Every structure is written in C-alpha cells, then in structure tokens.
Amino acid sequence: MKSKKPMIVTITVVILLGLGLYAVNNGYQVKVLGAKSGLVVGYRGDIPKIKETEIITLKDDLGFGWIIVTEEIDKDISWEEVVVFPEKPKKLLVTKSTKISRNGKKAITKRSSNLADGIIYNVWGLSKGDPLGQYQIKIYTQGKLLKQFSFTAKAI
C-alpha cells in the first residue's frame, strides 16, 4: 500500500506541471506559454528583445523588462505589475499608470493591452545609483498571479 502513494503523487505532479500557468481575466483564462525577464537588447517592432539575466551590473542607460507570451490572441487584458525595490530609489520617473507606495519601495503599474500577438510586456530604465540588491516583479491579472520575476542589482 505504501508503494502506491508515491506513484500517485508523482502522477499528480506531472499532470499539474503539464497544465501550464493560468489566470482568469474578464471571465476567460489566460494561459502562459512562455516568459522571460532581463536586459533589453533591442526591439522587434514595439516588442522588446530580452537577454535573460538574474544579475545586473548597474550603469547608465540600461533597459530592463519582462515579456509574457500567452495563448490568447485578439483579446483585451488588464494587468498589474508590482515592483518591489530593495530600498527606496533616490530618483524614480513614472508614468500616469504607475503609483508609488508611501514608503517608496514599491511601484504599482496598471495597464490594459490588446493581445493581438498574445504578448504582454513592460520595460523601464535602470541607472548607476539605483538601489543595489534584490528586485521582485509580480504580474497579476484580476488579482491572480500570472508570473513572477526577480533580479539582483550590483555595483560595477
């Protein structure tokens, strides 16, 4: 009897891993087919080309971003990006869609995108003088976590 339990658990894990990551948006599920974050090394049209990395040496004029490829095509999606800084940045330039927490250590951006090509993304700049340490980025749709990224910023 004991030998059957590990087999059942293993089968369950394999089945769950095969389902992909889903979140519900406007009554439909969003399935993530792929995702990455890192340095922006160019653009293909409006979409950033990302070189994946988890450690970034801060210098002026760095572009950092993330991209999520979904199964959805030709649908509108509302999403929220929450970035947690290792400490309050000395300087932070944001758009109208971004709010900063009272302690200055969190930026929350809310946007809507049309998934004409199934892609959601965001990009921002990093510079020498930005906080060093661990950054956490979480992407939500209708309060459900869609994807999480992190990186560590270090000095030259």
N, C-alpha and C positions, 0 to 999 in steps of 0.2 A: 504494500500500500504506500509506503514512504517513497518508493522509487517512482511512482506515478506523479506525485506532486511537482517535483522539479520539471518534469516533461510538460505538464500543463502550464506552469509558469513560463517556461521557455516559449511555448507556442503562443501564449498570450502576448508576450513581449514582441515577438516577431510580427504578429498581426498588428499590434498598435503602432510599431515603427513603420510599417508599410502604409498606414493611412495618411501620413503627411500631417502638416500643421494646419488647423482650421481656425477661423474666427468668423463670427456672424456679423454681417454688415447689411443694413436695410433689408433684413429678412432673408438674406441668402448667405451661404457660407463662402468664405474666402480661403482657398487652398494655396499655400505657399509651395511653389515648385523649386525655388532656389533663392538664396540671399547671400549678400556679402557686404563687408564694410572695409574701409581703408582709405588710402590716399587717392585723390582724383588725378589721373594722369592724362586726361583728355576728355573729349566728348564725341559721341556719335549722334549727331543732331543735337537735341536737348538733353539726351541721356548721358550721364557721366560714365566714363570708363574707370573702373576702380581696381587699384592694385591692393589686394588684401594684405593687411598687416595688423598686428595687435600692439606693436611698439612704434611710437612716432617720436622722432627727434625733432623738437620744435625749432623752427627757423621761420623767417618772414615769408608770407605769401604761400602757405600750404593750403591746399583744398582737401577737406576730409568729407566723406559722405558714406551713404549706405544705399543699397538698391535691393528691392524685393521683387521677385518675379512670381506672379500669381497665375492661377489657371483661368482667372476671369478676364474676359475681353468685352470691350464696349459697355462697361458699367461704370457708374459713378460710385466712388468710395470716399467716405470721410475717415480720416486717420488723425492720430495724435502721436507726436514724438515727444518723449520726455528725456532730456539730457541732464544727468547729474554730474556736476563738476567736482573735482577733488577738493576745491576751495573756491570761494567767490572770485571770479575774474576781475581784474582791475579795470578792464575795458570790455564792453560787450555791445556789439552792434546787432540789433534785431529788427525784424520786420513787424508789421502791424499784427500778423497772425501769431506772434510769439509773446508770451508773458513770462516774467521772471519772478521767482518766489521771493518772499520777504527777506530771507537770509542771503539771497543772491546766488545760491549754489545749485539752482535748478531752473532750466528753461523748458517751457511747455509750448510747443507749436501745434496748432490745429489747422488742418487744411482739408480740402476735398480735391480729388483727382479723378479724371476720366481714364479708365483703364483701356484705352484704345489698343495698347500693345501689351496689356497685362502687367505693366511695371509701375511701381511706386518708388520714389527716391527722394532724397534730400541731401543737400551739400551745404557746407559752411566753411569758413576760413579759420585757420589756426595760425598763430604767430609766436615768435620768440617773446617771452614774457607772460604767455598764458599759463594757467596753473599746471604744475607738474603733478603726476600721479595718475590714478585710475579714473577713467570716464566711463559712465554707464549710459547706454542709449536703449530705450524701450519704445517699440512701436505698437500702438493699440488701434483697434477699430471697434467701435461701440463698446468700449470698456474691456474688451478681451485682448490679451497679449497676443500679438501677431508674430513678433520677432524681437530678440534682444541681442545687442552688440556691446562690446566693451573694447577699450584700448588703454594703453598706458603712455602718457606723455613724459618724455625725459628731456633734459638739457643737452646741448651739444657737447 
